[in-house]
C-alpha cells in the first residue's frame, strides 16, 4: 500500500481558503429573508405599480448575488471558478435580451399591418 502524496510533493501550492463562519451564513440567510419580504411587500403597494418590475428585478439580482457569493462559495474560491460561472451567465443574459428585442420587433412589425 502506498502512502498518500501531499500537495507539496506534487509541486502544488497548498493554500487554505478562509470560508465564512456560521454566523455569516446566518446573516446572509436573514438578509435573504428580509429581501424576500420586501419583494412581497412591494407587490402589494399600489403606488409601486409603475416601477414594480425594475424594483423586483433589482431585488432578485441582489438575492442571486448573495446566494452565488456565499452559498456557492464564489466569494472565497478561485477567480477561475467565478469566471467559469459568470461567463456562461453573461452569454445567457445577452441571448435573452436579444430574444426579447427580436420579439418586440416582430410584434411591432405585426401590429403595423405588414404581415
DRENPA-3360 file (N, C-alpha, C; in nm, 2 decimals, always signed):
BEGIN
1 = XXXXXXXX = +0.08/-0.12/+0.00/+0.00/+0.00/+0.00/+0.09/+0.12/+0.00 ~ +0.05/+0.22/-0.08/+0.13/+0.34/-0.09/+0.08/+0.45/+0.00 ~ +0.17/+0.54/+0.04/+0.13/+0.65/+0.13/+0.07/+0.76/+0.05 ~ -0.02/+0.83/+0.11/-0.08/+0.94/+0.03/+0.02/+1.05/-0.01 ~ +0.01/+1.11/-0.12/+0.10/+1.21/-0.17/+0.05/+1.34/-0.13 ~ +0.14/+1.42/-0.07/+0.09/+1.56/-0.03/+0.10/+1.65/-0.15 ~ +0.03/+1.77/-0.13/+0.03/+1.87/-0.24/+0.17/+1.93/-0.26 ~ +0.25/+1.94/-0.16/+0.38/+1.99/-0.17/+0.47/+1.90/-0.25;
9 = XXXXXXXX = +0.45/+1.76/-0.24/+0.52/+1.67/-0.31/+0.49/+1.67/-0.46 ~ +0.37/+1.71/-0.49/+0.33/+1.72/-0.63/+0.37/+1.86/-0.69 ~ +0.42/+1.95/-0.61/+0.46/+2.08/-0.65/+0.35/+2.18/-0.66 ~ +0.24/+2.14/-0.60/+0.12/+2.23/-0.59/+0.13/+2.32/-0.47 ~ +0.08/+2.44/-0.48/+0.07/+2.53/-0.37/-0.04/+2.49/-0.28 ~ -0.01/+2.45/-0.16/-0.12/+2.42/-0.07/-0.16/+2.54/+0.01 ~ -0.28/+2.59/-0.02/-0.32/+2.71/+0.05/-0.46/+2.69/+0.10 ~ -0.49/+2.75/+0.21/-0.62/+2.73/+0.27/-0.71/+2.85/+0.24;
17 = XXXXXXXX = -0.83/+2.83/+0.20/-0.92/+2.94/+0.18/-1.00/+2.97/+0.31 ~ -1.02/+3.09/+0.33/-1.09/+3.13/+0.45/-1.24/+3.13/+0.42 ~ -1.32/+3.04/+0.47/-1.46/+3.02/+0.44/-1.54/+3.10/+0.55 ~ -1.65/+3.15/+0.51/-1.73/+3.23/+0.61/-1.77/+3.14/+0.73 ~ -1.80/+3.21/+0.84/-1.84/+3.13/+0.96/-1.99/+3.11/+0.95 ~ -2.03/+3.03/+1.05/-2.18/+3.00/+1.06/-2.26/+3.13/+1.08 ~ -2.20/+3.22/+1.16/-2.27/+3.35/+1.18/-2.29/+3.43/+1.05 ~ -2.19/+3.42/+0.96/-2.20/+3.49/+0.83/-2.31/+3.43/+0.75;
25 = XXXXXXXX = -2.32/+3.29/+0.75/-2.42/+3.23/+0.68/-2.56/+3.26/+0.73 ~ -2.57/+3.27/+0.86/-2.70/+3.31/+0.92/-2.74/+3.46/+0.88 ~ -2.64/+3.55/+0.88/-2.66/+3.68/+0.84/-2.71/+3.69/+0.70 ~ -2.64/+3.61/+0.61/-2.68/+3.61/+0.47/-2.82/+3.56/+0.46 ~ -2.85/+3.45/+0.53/-2.99/+3.39/+0.53/-3.10/+3.49/+0.57 ~ -3.07/+3.56/+0.68/-3.16/+3.66/+0.73/-3.18/+3.77/+0.63 ~ -3.07/+3.81/+0.57/-3.08/+3.92/+0.46/-3.17/+3.87/+0.35 ~ -3.15/+3.74/+0.31/-3.23/+3.69/+0.20/-3.38/+3.69/+0.24;
33 = XXXXXXXX = -3.41/+3.65/+0.36/-3.55/+3.65/+0.41/-3.61/+3.79/+0.41 ~ -3.53/+3.89/+0.45/-3.57/+4.03/+0.45/-3.59/+4.08/+0.31 ~ -3.50/+4.05/+0.22/-3.52/+4.09/+0.08/-3.65/+4.02/+0.02 ~ -3.67/+3.90/+0.05/-3.80/+3.83/+0.00/-3.92/+3.90/+0.06 ~ -3.92/+3.94/+0.19/-4.03/+4.01/+0.25/-4.05/+4.14/+0.18 ~ -3.94/+4.21/+0.15/-3.96/+4.34/+0.08/-4.02/+4.32/-0.06 ~ -3.98/+4.21/-0.13/-4.03/+4.18/-0.26/-4.19/+4.16/-0.25 ~ -4.23/+4.08/-0.16/-4.37/+4.05/-0.14/-4.44/+4.18/-0.10;
41 = XXXXXXXX = -4.38/+4.26/-0.01/-4.44/+4.39/+0.03/-4.46/+4.49/-0.09 ~ -4.36/+4.50/-0.17/-4.36/+4.59/-0.28/-4.48/+4.55/-0.38 ~ -4.50/+4.42/-0.39/-4.60/+4.38/-0.48/-4.74/+4.43/-0.44 ~ -4.76/+4.44/-0.31/-4.89/+4.48/-0.26/-4.91/+4.63/-0.24 ~ -4.81/+4.71/-0.27/-4.82/+4.85/-0.25/-4.87/+4.91/-0.39 ~ -4.99/+4.96/-0.40/-5.04/+5.01/-0.53/-4.95/+5.13/-0.59 ~ -4.89/+5.21/-0.50/-4.81/+5.32/-0.55/-4.68/+5.27/-0.62 ~ -4.64/+5.15/-0.60/-4.52/+5.09/-0.66/-4.55/+5.03/-0.80;
49 = XXXXXXXX = -4.67/+5.03/-0.85/-4.70/+4.96/-0.97/-4.62/+5.01/-1.09 ~ -4.60/+5.15/-1.10/-4.52/+5.19/-1.22/-4.38/+5.14/-1.22 ~ -4.32/+5.12/-1.11/-4.18/+5.07/-1.10/-4.17/+4.93/-1.04 ~ -4.27/+4.86/-1.05/-4.28/+4.72/-0.98/-4.17/+4.63/-1.04 ~ -4.17/+4.62/-1.18/-4.08/+4.53/-1.24/-3.93/+4.56/-1.22 ~ -3.89/+4.69/-1.24/-3.75/+4.72/-1.21/-3.71/+4.69/-1.06 ~ -3.80/+4.73/-0.97/-3.77/+4.70/-0.82/-3.75/+4.55/-0.80 ~ -3.84/+4.47/-0.85/-3.83/+4.33/-0.83/-3.71/+4.27/-0.90;
57 = XXXXXXXX = -3.67/+4.32/-1.01/-3.55/+4.27/-1.08/-3.43/+4.31/-1.00 ~ -3.42/+4.43/-0.95/-3.30/+4.47/-0.87/-3.29/+4.38/-0.74 ~ -3.40/+4.36/-0.67/-3.40/+4.27/-0.56/-3.36/+4.13/-0.59 ~ -3.41/+4.08/-0.70/-3.38/+3.94/-0.75/-3.23/+3.93/-0.78 ~ -3.17/+4.03/-0.84/-3.03/+4.03/-0.87/-2.95/+4.04/-0.74 ~ -2.99/+4.11/-0.65/-2.92/+4.12/-0.52/-2.93/+3.98/-0.45 ~ -3.04/+3.92/-0.45/-3.05/+3.79/-0.39/-2.97/+3.68/-0.46 ~ -2.97/+3.69/-0.59/-2.88/+3.60/-0.67/-2.74/+3.62/-0.64;
65 = XXXXXXXX = -2.69/+3.74/-0.63/-2.55/+3.77/-0.60/-2.51/+3.72/-0.46 ~ -2.60/+3.73/-0.36/-2.57/+3.68/-0.23/-2.56/+3.53/-0.23 ~ -2.66/+3.46/-0.30/-2.65/+3.32/-0.30/-2.53/+3.27/-0.37 ~ -2.50/+3.33/-0.49/-2.38/+3.28/-0.56/-2.25/+3.31/-0.48 ~ -2.24/+3.42/-0.42/-2.12/+3.46/-0.35/-2.09/+3.37/-0.23 ~ -2.20/+3.35/-0.15/-2.18/+3.28/-0.02/-2.21/+3.13/-0.03 ~ -2.33/+3.09/-0.07/-2.37/+2.95/-0.07/-2.30/+2.87/-0.18 ~ -2.26/+2.94/-0.29/-2.19/+2.87/-0.40/-2.04/+2.89/-0.38;
73 = XXXXXXXX = -2.00/+2.96/-0.28/-1.86/+2.98/-0.24/-1.78/+3.06/-0.34 ~ -1.84/+3.13/-0.43/-1.77/+3.20/-0.53/-1.69/+3.32/-0.47 ~ -1.73/+3.36/-0.36/-1.66/+3.48/-0.29/-1.52/+3.43/-0.24 ~ -1.51/+3.31/-0.20/-1.39/+3.26/-0.13/-1.30/+3.17/-0.22 ~ -1.36/+3.12/-0.33/-1.29/+3.03/-0.42/-1.21/+3.10/-0.52 ~ -1.14/+3.03/-0.61/-1.06/+3.09/-0.71/-1.14/+3.17/-0.81 ~ -1.07/+3.27/-0.86/-1.14/+3.36/-0.96/-1.17/+3.28/-1.09 ~ -1.10/+3.17/-1.11/-1.13/+3.08/-1.23/-1.27/+3.03/-1.22;
81 = XXXXXXXX = -1.31/+2.98/-1.10/-1.45/+2.93/-1.08/-1.55/+3.04/-1.10 ~ -1.52/+3.16/-1.05/-1.62/+3.27/-1.08/-1.63/+3.29/-1.22 ~ -1.52/+3.29/-1.30/-1.53/+3.32/-1.44/-1.60/+3.21/-1.51 ~ -1.58/+3.08/-1.47/-1.65/+2.97/-1.53/-1.80/+2.97/-1.50 ~ -1.84/+3.04/-1.40/-1.98/+3.06/-1.37/-2.04/+3.18/-1.43 ~ -1.97/+3.29/-1.43/-2.02/+3.42/-1.48/-2.02/+3.43/-1.63 ~ -1.92/+3.38/-1.70/-1.91/+3.39/-1.84/-2.04/+3.33/-1.91 ~ -2.07/+3.20/-1.88/-2.19/+3.15/-1.95/-2.32/+3.22/-1.90;
89 = XXXXXXXX = -2.32/+3.27/-1.78/-2.44/+3.35/-1.73/-2.45/+3.48/-1.82 ~ -2.34/+3.54/-1.85/-2.34/+3.66/-1.93/-2.39/+3.63/-2.07 ~ -2.34/+3.52/-2.13/-2.39/+3.48/-2.26/-2.54/+3.45/-2.26 ~ -2.59/+3.39/-2.15/-2.74/+3.36/-2.14/-2.81/+3.49/-2.13 ~ -2.76/+3.59/-2.06/-2.83/+3.72/-2.05/-2.84/+3.79/-2.18 ~ -2.73/+3.79/-2.26/-2.72/+3.85/-2.39/-2.82/+3.78/-2.48 ~ -2.83/+3.65/-2.48/-2.93/+3.58/-2.56/-3.07/+3.61/-2.53 ~ -3.10/+3.62/-2.40/-3.24/+3.65/-2.36/-3.28/+3.79/-2.40;
97 = XXXXXXXX = -3.18/+3.89/-2.38/-3.21/+4.03/-2.42/-3.23/+4.03/-2.57 ~ -3.15/+3.96/-2.65/-3.17/+3.95/-2.79/-3.30/+3.90/-2.83 ~ -3.34/+3.79/-2.77/-3.47/+3.73/-2.80/-3.59/+3.83/-2.76 ~ -3.58/+3.90/-2.65/-3.68/+4.00/-2.62/-3.69/+4.10/-2.72 ~ -3.57/+4.15/-2.77/-3.57/+4.26/-2.87/-3.63/+4.21/-3.00 ~ -3.60/+4.08/-3.04/-3.65/+4.02/-3.16/-3.80/+4.01/-3.15 ~ -3.85/+3.96/-3.04/-4.00/+3.95/-3.02/-4.07/+4.09/-3.02 ~ -4.01/+4.19/-2.96/-4.06/+4.32/-2.97/-4.07/+4.37/-3.11;
105 = XXXXXXXX = -3.96/+4.35/-3.18/-3.96/+4.39/-3.32/-4.07/+4.32/-3.40 ~ -4.08/+4.19/-3.38/-4.18/+4.11/-3.45/-4.32/+4.16/-3.42 ~ -4.35/+4.18/-3.30/-4.49/+4.23/-3.26/-4.51/+4.37/-3.32 ~ -4.41/+4.46/-3.31/-4.43/+4.59/-3.37/-4.45/+4.58/-3.52 ~ -4.38/+4.49/-3.59/-4.40/+4.47/-3.73/-4.54/+4.42/-3.76 ~ -4.58/+4.32/-3.68/-4.72/+4.26/-3.70/-4.83/+4.36/-3.68 ~ -4.81/+4.45/-3.58/-4.91/+4.55/-3.55/-4.92/+4.65/-3.66 ~ -4.81/+4.68/-3.72/-4.81/+4.79/-3.82/-4.89/+4.74/-3.95;
113 = XXX = -4.92/+4.61/-3.96/-5.00/+4.56/-4.07/-4.92/+4.52/-4.19 ~ -4.79/+4.50/-4.17/-4.71/+4.45/-4.29/-4.71/+4.30/-4.30 ~ -4.78/+4.23/-4.21/-4.79/+4.08/-4.22/-4.92/+4.04/-4.28;
% end
